[in-house]
Amino acid sequence: MGDINVTFLGTGIPIPNPNRAGTATLIEAGGLTLLFDAGRGVTTRLIQAGIKLSEIDAIFMSHYHSDHYSGLLDLVMTAAVPFPLGHRESSFPIYGPPGLEDITEGVNRAVQPDLKIRILDEKIPAGSMRLDPHIYEEGVVFDQKGVRVTAIEVDHGDLVKPAFGFRVDFQGRSFVHSHDTKYCRNLIDQSRGADVFVHEVAAANPEALANSPKIQRIIGHHITPDLLGEVFAEVRPKLALLTHIIRYPPDPPTLDDMLADISQSYTEEVVAARDLMRLRIGETVEIIDEGILAPL
């Protein structure tokens, strides 16, 4: 049976943090290289991970908050530059929910000044430096070489629709990424049996939460640690991870505080993902690289 290799390229939130790039996750399986979301810094992280930009087979968008796609322009432009990890000669297939057309049209227009120069000066192919959009709805959105990607509709709030998580299956191995969501029954039901389940989480000091409508609104778009413990307890993955960890000031909860709240319902190990952390999903789930060892 084949393995699924996972690299967390970006595990951050919209607030810039040099230790945590915007959301982006790389999946390698069945000879394919798939990118899920493309937040701030994705190109730099791909190069740090030794990934050739020319070899990315598809990009998948979960939803359209900026921290999930703001790195697309840099990725598309840099990939066409003739250097050892670039030199892409074809467009990027990109899969996303409705609204993708606006993003791809904008990126494809924005690259034109650079593309025209490089076609003349460096003889790069005219078809490079481009996004090729594919609109999806919930269900299987990609199925090639035994790698199946399923888009799972999640609940990121009444006004953030549609929003999706993803499940990747390959030869009996499975990986699920919630992307951004509140407690979501649909996600739980479609994640059962997953080897690895990575989920976002958000928390605030109880007093600050009680007194701030702004904090209430932000936390209301995400899942809190106590509820996440219930989710992990239902899904029962081989490995549970946290990403997109929001600790809202003032006096934000520590990661240990959040893990303690999760453990009220789920007593197995929970790992906080880091940028450039690598997993191998095979007969067992292995963390083969801890990634960037830095505070949140």
Contacts in CASP RR format, 6 or more apart in sequence:
PFRMAT RR
TARGET T0000
AUTHOR 0000-0000-0000
METHOD contacts of the structure
MODEL  1
MGDINVTFLGTGIPIPNPNRAGTATLIEAGGLTLLFDAGRGVTTRLIQAG
IKLSEIDAIFMSHYHSDHYSGLLDLVMTAAVPFPLGHRESSFPIYGPPGL
EDITEGVNRAVQPDLKIRILDEKIPAGSMRLDPHIYEEGVVFDQKGVRVT
AIEVDHGDLVKPAFGFRVDFQGRSFVHSHDTKYCRNLIDQSRGADVFVHE
VAAANPEALANSPKIQRIIGHHITPDLLGEVFAEVRPKLALLTHIIRYPP
DPPTLDDMLADISQSYTEEVVAARDLMRLRIGETVEIIDEGILAPL
1 171 0 8 1.000
1 172 0 8 1.000
1 173 0 8 1.000
1 282 0 8 1.000
1 283 0 8 1.000
2 29 0 8 1.000
2 30 0 8 1.000
2 170 0 8 1.000
2 171 0 8 1.000
2 173 0 8 1.000
2 282 0 8 1.000
3 29 0 8 1.000
3 173 0 8 1.000
3 280 0 8 1.000
3 281 0 8 1.000
3 282 0 8 1.000
4 27 0 8 1.000
4 28 0 8 1.000
4 29 0 8 1.000
4 168 0 8 1.000
4 170 0 8 1.000
4 173 0 8 1.000
4 174 0 8 1.000
4 175 0 8 1.000
4 195 0 8 1.000
4 280 0 8 1.000
4 281 0 8 1.000
4 282 0 8 1.000
5 27 0 8 1.000
5 28 0 8 1.000
5 29 0 8 1.000
5 278 0 8 1.000
5 279 0 8 1.000
5 280 0 8 1.000
5 281 0 8 1.000
6 25 0 8 1.000
6 26 0 8 1.000
6 27 0 8 1.000
6 28 0 8 1.000
6 175 0 8 1.000
6 196 0 8 1.000
6 278 0 8 1.000
6 279 0 8 1.000
6 280 0 8 1.000
6 281 0 8 1.000
7 25 0 8 1.000
7 26 0 8 1.000
7 28 0 8 1.000
7 49 0 8 1.000
7 51 0 8 1.000
7 276 0 8 1.000
7 277 0 8 1.000
7 278 0 8 1.000
7 279 0 8 1.000
8 25 0 8 1.000
8 198 0 8 1.000
8 243 0 8 1.000
8 273 0 8 1.000
8 274 0 8 1.000
8 275 0 8 1.000
8 276 0 8 1.000
8 277 0 8 1.000
8 278 0 8 1.000
8 291 0 8 1.000
9 21 0 8 1.000
9 24 0 8 1.000
9 25 0 8 1.000
9 26 0 8 1.000
9 35 0 8 1.000
9 42 0 8 1.000
9 45 0 8 1.000
9 46 0 8 1.000
9 49 0 8 1.000
9 275 0 8 1.000
9 276 0 8 1.000
10 20 0 8 1.000
10 21 0 8 1.000
10 22 0 8 1.000
10 23 0 8 1.000
10 24 0 8 1.000
10 25 0 8 1.000
10 39 0 8 1.000
10 41 0 8 1.000
10 42 0 8 1.000
10 45 0 8 1.000
10 243 0 8 1.000
10 275 0 8 1.000
11 20 0 8 1.000
11 21 0 8 1.000
11 22 0 8 1.000
11 23 0 8 1.000
11 243 0 8 1.000
11 244 0 8 1.000
11 245 0 8 1.000
11 273 0 8 1.000
11 274 0 8 1.000
11 275 0 8 1.000
11 277 0 8 1.000
12 20 0 8 1.000
12 21 0 8 1.000
12 22 0 8 1.000
12 23 0 8 1.000
12 67 0 8 1.000
12 243 0 8 1.000
12 244 0 8 1.000
12 245 0 8 1.000
12 275 0 8 1.000
13 20 0 8 1.000
13 22 0 8 1.000
13 67 0 8 1.000
13 244 0 8 1.000
13 245 0 8 1.000
13 246 0 8 1.000
14 65 0 8 1.000
14 66 0 8 1.000
14 67 0 8 1.000
16 40 0 8 1.000
17 296 0 8 1.000
19 275 0 8 1.000
19 292 0 8 1.000
19 294 0 8 1.000
19 295 0 8 1.000
19 296 0 8 1.000
20 274 0 8 1.000
20 275 0 8 1.000
20 292 0 8 1.000
20 294 0 8 1.000
20 296 0 8 1.000
21 39 0 8 1.000
21 40 0 8 1.000
21 41 0 8 1.000
21 42 0 8 1.000
21 44 0 8 1.000
21 45 0 8 1.000
21 275 0 8 1.000
22 37 0 8 1.000
22 39 0 8 1.000
22 40 0 8 1.000
22 41 0 8 1.000
22 42 0 8 1.000
22 67 0 8 1.000
22 68 0 8 1.000
22 70 0 8 1.000
23 37 0 8 1.000
23 39 0 8 1.000
23 62 0 8 1.000
23 67 0 8 1.000
23 68 0 8 1.000
23 179 0 8 1.000
23 243 0 8 1.000
23 244 0 8 1.000
24 35 0 8 1.000
24 36 0 8 1.000
24 37 0 8 1.000
24 38 0 8 1.000
24 39 0 8 1.000
24 41 0 8 1.000
24 42 0 8 1.000
24 45 0 8 1.000
25 35 0 8 1.000
25 36 0 8 1.000
25 37 0 8 1.000
25 177 0 8 1.000
25 198 0 8 1.000
26 33 0 8 1.000
26 34 0 8 1.000
26 35 0 8 1.000
26 36 0 8 1.000
26 46 0 8 1.000
26 49 0 8 1.000
26 51 0 8 1.000
27 33 0 8 1.000
27 34 0 8 1.000
27 35 0 8 1.000
27 36 0 8 1.000
27 147 0 8 1.000
27 168 0 8 1.000
27 175 0 8 1.000
28 34 0 8 1.000
29 147 0 8 1.000
29 168 0 8 1.000
29 170 0 8 1.000
29 173 0 8 1.000
30 145 0 8 1.000
30 146 0 8 1.000
30 147 0 8 1.000
30 170 0 8 1.000
31 145 0 8 1.000
32 57 0 8 1.000
32 58 0 8 1.000
32 144 0 8 1.000
32 145 0 8 1.000
32 147 0 8 1.000
33 51 0 8 1.000
33 55 0 8 1.000
33 56 0 8 1.000
33 57 0 8 1.000
34 56 0 8 1.000
34 57 0 8 1.000
34 58 0 8 1.000
34 59 0 8 1.000
34 60 0 8 1.000
34 142 0 8 1.000
34 147 0 8 1.000
34 149 0 8 1.000
34 168 0 8 1.000
35 42 0 8 1.000
35 56 0 8 1.000
35 58 0 8 1.000
35 59 0 8 1.000
35 60 0 8 1.000
36 59 0 8 1.000
36 60 0 8 1.000
36 62 0 8 1.000
36 166 0 8 1.000
36 177 0 8 1.000
36 179 0 8 1.000
37 60 0 8 1.000
37 61 0 8 1.000
37 62 0 8 1.000
37 68 0 8 1.000
37 69 0 8 1.000
37 179 0 8 1.000
38 59 0 8 1.000
38 61 0 8 1.000
38 68 0 8 1.000
38 69 0 8 1.000
38 70 0 8 1.000
38 71 0 8 1.000
38 72 0 8 1.000
38 75 0 8 1.000
39 67 0 8 1.000
39 68 0 8 1.000
39 69 0 8 1.000
39 70 0 8 1.000
39 71 0 8 1.000
39 72 0 8 1.000
40 67 0 8 1.000
40 70 0 8 1.000
40 71 0 8 1.000
41 71 0 8 1.000
41 74 0 8 1.000
42 71 0 8 1.000
42 72 0 8 1.000
42 74 0 8 1.000
42 75 0 8 1.000
43 53 0 8 1.000
43 71 0 8 1.000
43 74 0 8 1.000
43 75 0 8 1.000
43 78 0 8 1.000
43 79 0 8 1.000
45 275 0 8 1.000
45 276 0 8 1.000
46 53 0 8 1.000
46 56 0 8 1.000
46 75 0 8 1.000
46 85 0 8 1.000
47 53 0 8 1.000
47 85 0 8 1.000
48 276 0 8 1.000
49 276 0 8 1.000
50 85 0 8 1.000
51 85 0 8 1.000
52 84 0 8 1.000
52 85 0 8 1.000
52 86 0 8 1.000
53 75 0 8 1.000
53 78 0 8 1.000
53 79 0 8 1.000
53 85 0 8 1.000
53 86 0 8 1.000
53 88 0 8 1.000
54 79 0 8 1.000
54 85 0 8 1.000
54 86 0 8 1.000
54 87 0 8 1.000
54 88 0 8 1.000
54 89 0 8 1.000
56 79 0 8 1.000
56 92 0 8 1.000
57 93 0 8 1.000
57 144 0 8 1.000
58 92 0 8 1.000
58 93 0 8 1.000
58 94 0 8 1.000
58 95 0 8 1.000
58 142 0 8 1.000
59 72 0 8 1.000
59 92 0 8 1.000
59 93 0 8 1.000
59 94 0 8 1.000
59 95 0 8 1.000
59 131 0 8 1.000
60 94 0 8 1.000
60 95 0 8 1.000
60 96 0 8 1.000
60 141 0 8 1.000
60 142 0 8 1.000
60 149 0 8 1.000
60 151 0 8 1.000
60 166 0 8 1.000
61 68 0 8 1.000
61 69 0 8 1.000
61 94 0 8 1.000
61 95 0 8 1.000
61 96 0 8 1.000
61 97 0 8 1.000
61 100 0 8 1.000
61 103 0 8 1.000
62 68 0 8 1.000
62 163 0 8 1.000
62 164 0 8 1.000
62 165 0 8 1.000
62 166 0 8 1.000
62 177 0 8 1.000
62 179 0 8 1.000
62 180 0 8 1.000
63 97 0 8 1.000
63 156 0 8 1.000
63 160 0 8 1.000
63 162 0 8 1.000
63 163 0 8 1.000
63 164 0 8 1.000
63 179 0 8 1.000
63 180 0 8 1.000
64 99 0 8 1.000
64 103 0 8 1.000
65 160 0 8 1.000
65 180 0 8 1.000
68 179 0 8 1.000
68 180 0 8 1.000
69 103 0 8 1.000
72 94 0 8 1.000
72 103 0 8 1.000
72 107 0 8 1.000
72 131 0 8 1.000
73 107 0 8 1.000
73 110 0 8 1.000
73 111 0 8 1.000
75 92 0 8 1.000
76 92 0 8 1.000
76 107 0 8 1.000
76 111 0 8 1.000
76 129 0 8 1.000
76 130 0 8 1.000
76 131 0 8 1.000
77 111 0 8 1.000
77 114 0 8 1.000
77 129 0 8 1.000
78 86 0 8 1.000
79 86 0 8 1.000
79 88 0 8 1.000
79 92 0 8 1.000
79 128 0 8 1.000
79 129 0 8 1.000
80 86 0 8 1.000
80 87 0 8 1.000
80 88 0 8 1.000
80 89 0 8 1.000
80 115 0 8 1.000
80 118 0 8 1.000
80 124 0 8 1.000
80 128 0 8 1.000
80 129 0 8 1.000
81 87 0 8 1.000
81 118 0 8 1.000
82 122 0 8 1.000
82 124 0 8 1.000
88 128 0 8 1.000
88 129 0 8 1.000
89 124 0 8 1.000
89 125 0 8 1.000
89 127 0 8 1.000
89 128 0 8 1.000
90 125 0 8 1.000
90 127 0 8 1.000
90 128 0 8 1.000
91 127 0 8 1.000
91 128 0 8 1.000
91 130 0 8 1.000
91 131 0 8 1.000
91 132 0 8 1.000
92 130 0 8 1.000
92 131 0 8 1.000
92 132 0 8 1.000
93 132 0 8 1.000
93 134 0 8 1.000
94 100 0 8 1.000
94 104 0 8 1.000
94 131 0 8 1.000
94 132 0 8 1.000
94 133 0 8 1.000
94 134 0 8 1.000
95 133 0 8 1.000
95 134 0 8 1.000
95 135 0 8 1.000
95 136 0 8 1.000
95 141 0 8 1.000
95 142 0 8 1.000
95 149 0 8 1.000
96 133 0 8 1.000
96 134 0 8 1.000
96 135 0 8 1.000
96 136 0 8 1.000
96 141 0 8 1.000
97 135 0 8 1.000
97 136 0 8 1.000
97 137 0 8 1.000
97 151 0 8 1.000
97 162 0 8 1.000
97 163 0 8 1.000
97 164 0 8 1.000
98 135 0 8 1.000
98 162 0 8 1.000
99 135 0 8 1.000
100 133 0 8 1.000
100 134 0 8 1.000
100 135 0 8 1.000
101 133 0 8 1.000
101 135 0 8 1.000
103 131 0 8 1.000
104 131 0 8 1.000
104 132 0 8 1.000
104 133 0 8 1.000
107 131 0 8 1.000
108 130 0 8 1.000
108 131 0 8 1.000
111 129 0 8 1.000
111 130 0 8 1.000
114 129 0 8 1.000
115 124 0 8 1.000
115 126 0 8 1.000
115 128 0 8 1.000
115 129 0 8 1.000
118 124 0 8 1.000
118 129 0 8 1.000
119 125 0 8 1.000
119 126 0 8 1.000
134 141 0 8 1.000
136 151 0 8 1.000
137 151 0 8 1.000
138 151 0 8 1.000
138 152 0 8 1.000
138 153 0 8 1.000
138 164 0 8 1.000
139 150 0 8 1.000
139 151 0 8 1.000
139 152 0 8 1.000
140 148 0 8 1.000
140 149 0 8 1.000
140 150 0 8 1.000
140 151 0 8 1.000
141 149 0 8 1.000
141 150 0 8 1.000
141 151 0 8 1.000
142 148 0 8 1.000
142 149 0 8 1.000
143 149 0 8 1.000
146 170 0 8 1.000
146 171 0 8 1.000
147 168 0 8 1.000
147 169 0 8 1.000
147 170 0 8 1.000
148 168 0 8 1.000
148 169 0 8 1.000
148 170 0 8 1.000
149 166 0 8 1.000
149 167 0 8 1.000
149 168 0 8 1.000
150 166 0 8 1.000
150 167 0 8 1.000
150 168 0 8 1.000
150 169 0 8 1.000
150 190 0 8 1.000
151 164 0 8 1.000
151 165 0 8 1.000
151 166 0 8 1.000
152 164 0 8 1.000
152 165 0 8 1.000
152 166 0 8 1.000
152 167 0 8 1.000
152 176 0 8 1.000
152 186 0 8 1.000
152 187 0 8 1.000
152 190 0 8 1.000
152 191 0 8 1.000
153 162 0 8 1.000
153 163 0 8 1.000
153 164 0 8 1.000
153 165 0 8 1.000
153 186 0 8 1.000
154 163 0 8 1.000
154 164 0 8 1.000
154 165 0 8 1.000
154 178 0 8 1.000
154 179 0 8 1.000
154 180 0 8 1.000
154 181 0 8 1.000
154 182 0 8 1.000
154 184 0 8 1.000
154 186 0 8 1.000
154 187 0 8 1.000
155 163 0 8 1.000
155 181 0 8 1.000
155 182 0 8 1.000
155 183 0 8 1.000
155 184 0 8 1.000
155 186 0 8 1.000
156 163 0 8 1.000
156 180 0 8 1.000
156 181 0 8 1.000
156 182 0 8 1.000
156 221 0 8 1.000
157 163 0 8 1.000
157 182 0 8 1.000
157 220 0 8 1.000
157 221 0 8 1.000
160 180 0 8 1.000
160 221 0 8 1.000
163 179 0 8 1.000
163 180 0 8 1.000
163 181 0 8 1.000
164 179 0 8 1.000
165 176 0 8 1.000
165 177 0 8 1.000
165 178 0 8 1.000
165 179 0 8 1.000
165 181 0 8 1.000
165 187 0 8 1.000
166 176 0 8 1.000
166 177 0 8 1.000
166 179 0 8 1.000
167 174 0 8 1.000
167 175 0 8 1.000
167 176 0 8 1.000
167 190 0 8 1.000
167 191 0 8 1.000
167 194 0 8 1.000
168 174 0 8 1.000
168 175 0 8 1.000
168 176 0 8 1.000
173 195 0 8 1.000
173 281 0 8 1.000
173 282 0 8 1.000
174 193 0 8 1.000
174 194 0 8 1.000
174 195 0 8 1.000
174 196 0 8 1.000
174 281 0 8 1.000
175 194 0 8 1.000
175 195 0 8 1.000
175 196 0 8 1.000
175 198 0 8 1.000
175 281 0 8 1.000
176 187 0 8 1.000
176 190 0 8 1.000
176 191 0 8 1.000
176 194 0 8 1.000
176 196 0 8 1.000
176 197 0 8 1.000
176 198 0 8 1.000
176 235 0 8 1.000
176 237 0 8 1.000
177 198 0 8 1.000
177 243 0 8 1.000
178 184 0 8 1.000
178 187 0 8 1.000
178 197 0 8 1.000
178 198 0 8 1.000
178 199 0 8 1.000
178 200 0 8 1.000
178 223 0 8 1.000
179 200 0 8 1.000
179 244 0 8 1.000
180 200 0 8 1.000
180 221 0 8 1.000
180 222 0 8 1.000
180 244 0 8 1.000
181 187 0 8 1.000
181 200 0 8 1.000
181 222 0 8 1.000
181 223 0 8 1.000
182 220 0 8 1.000
182 221 0 8 1.000
182 222 0 8 1.000
182 223 0 8 1.000
183 223 0 8 1.000
183 227 0 8 1.000
183 230 0 8 1.000
183 231 0 8 1.000
187 231 0 8 1.000
188 231 0 8 1.000
188 234 0 8 1.000
188 235 0 8 1.000
191 197 0 8 1.000
191 235 0 8 1.000
191 237 0 8 1.000
192 234 0 8 1.000
192 235 0 8 1.000
192 236 0 8 1.000
193 235 0 8 1.000
193 236 0 8 1.000
193 237 0 8 1.000
194 235 0 8 1.000
194 237 0 8 1.000
195 237 0 8 1.000
195 238 0 8 1.000
195 239 0 8 1.000
195 281 0 8 1.000
195 282 0 8 1.000
195 285 0 8 1.000
196 237 0 8 1.000
196 238 0 8 1.000
196 239 0 8 1.000
196 241 0 8 1.000
196 279 0 8 1.000
196 281 0 8 1.000
196 285 0 8 1.000
197 232 0 8 1.000
197 235 0 8 1.000
197 237 0 8 1.000
197 239 0 8 1.000
197 240 0 8 1.000
197 241 0 8 1.000
198 240 0 8 1.000
198 241 0 8 1.000
198 242 0 8 1.000
198 243 0 8 1.000
198 273 0 8 1.000
199 223 0 8 1.000
199 228 0 8 1.000
199 231 0 8 1.000
199 232 0 8 1.000
199 240 0 8 1.000
199 241 0 8 1.000
199 242 0 8 1.000
199 243 0 8 1.000
200 222 0 8 1.000
200 223 0 8 1.000
200 242 0 8 1.000
200 243 0 8 1.000
200 244 0 8 1.000
200 245 0 8 1.000
200 246 0 8 1.000
201 222 0 8 1.000
201 223 0 8 1.000
201 224 0 8 1.000
201 225 0 8 1.000
201 228 0 8 1.000
201 242 0 8 1.000
201 244 0 8 1.000
201 245 0 8 1.000
201 246 0 8 1.000
201 258 0 8 1.000
201 262 0 8 1.000
202 218 0 8 1.000
202 219 0 8 1.000
202 220 0 8 1.000
202 221 0 8 1.000
202 222 0 8 1.000
202 223 0 8 1.000
202 224 0 8 1.000
202 245 0 8 1.000
202 246 0 8 1.000
202 247 0 8 1.000
202 248 0 8 1.000
203 219 0 8 1.000
203 224 0 8 1.000
203 225 0 8 1.000
203 246 0 8 1.000
203 247 0 8 1.000
203 248 0 8 1.000
203 252 0 8 1.000
203 253 0 8 1.000
203 257 0 8 1.000
203 258 0 8 1.000
203 261 0 8 1.000
204 212 0 8 1.000
204 215 0 8 1.000
204 219 0 8 1.000
204 247 0 8 1.000
204 248 0 8 1.000
204 252 0 8 1.000
204 253 0 8 1.000
205 248 0 8 1.000
205 250 0 8 1.000
205 251 0 8 1.000
205 252 0 8 1.000
205 253 0 8 1.000
208 215 0 8 1.000
208 248 0 8 1.000
208 249 0 8 1.000
208 250 0 8 1.000
208 251 0 8 1.000
209 215 0 8 1.000
209 216 0 8 1.000
209 219 0 8 1.000
209 248 0 8 1.000
215 248 0 8 1.000
218 246 0 8 1.000
218 248 0 8 1.000
219 246 0 8 1.000
219 248 0 8 1.000
222 246 0 8 1.000
223 231 0 8 1.000
224 261 0 8 1.000
225 253 0 8 1.000
225 257 0 8 1.000
225 258 0 8 1.000
225 259 0 8 1.000
225 261 0 8 1.000
225 262 0 8 1.000
226 261 0 8 1.000
226 262 0 8 1.000
226 264 0 8 1.000
226 265 0 8 1.000
228 242 0 8 1.000
228 262 0 8 1.000
228 266 0 8 1.000
229 261 0 8 1.000
229 262 0 8 1.000
229 263 0 8 1.000
229 264 0 8 1.000
229 265 0 8 1.000
229 266 0 8 1.000
230 265 0 8 1.000
230 266 0 8 1.000
232 240 0 8 1.000
232 262 0 8 1.000
232 265 0 8 1.000
232 266 0 8 1.000
232 268 0 8 1.000
232 270 0 8 1.000
233 265 0 8 1.000
233 266 0 8 1.000
238 284 0 8 1.000
238 285 0 8 1.000
239 269 0 8 1.000
239 271 0 8 1.000
239 279 0 8 1.000
239 285 0 8 1.000
240 266 0 8 1.000
240 268 0 8 1.000
240 269 0 8 1.000
240 270 0 8 1.000
240 271 0 8 1.000
241 270 0 8 1.000
241 271 0 8 1.000
241 272 0 8 1.000
241 273 0 8 1.000
242 258 0 8 1.000
242 270 0 8 1.000
242 271 0 8 1.000
242 272 0 8 1.000
242 273 0 8 1.000
243 272 0 8 1.000
243 273 0 8 1.000
245 255 0 8 1.000
245 258 0 8 1.000
245 272 0 8 1.000
245 296 0 8 1.000
247 253 0 8 1.000
247 254 0 8 1.000
247 255 0 8 1.000
247 258 0 8 1.000
247 296 0 8 1.000
255 272 0 8 1.000
255 296 0 8 1.000
259 270 0 8 1.000
262 270 0 8 1.000
263 270 0 8 1.000
271 287 0 8 1.000
272 296 0 8 1.000
274 290 0 8 1.000
274 291 0 8 1.000
274 292 0 8 1.000
274 293 0 8 1.000
274 294 0 8 1.000
275 291 0 8 1.000
275 292 0 8 1.000
276 289 0 8 1.000
276 291 0 8 1.000
276 292 0 8 1.000
277 287 0 8 1.000
277 289 0 8 1.000
277 290 0 8 1.000
277 291 0 8 1.000
277 292 0 8 1.000
278 287 0 8 1.000
278 288 0 8 1.000
278 289 0 8 1.000
278 291 0 8 1.000
279 285 0 8 1.000
279 286 0 8 1.000
279 287 0 8 1.000
279 288 0 8 1.000
280 286 0 8 1.000
280 288 0 8 1.000
END
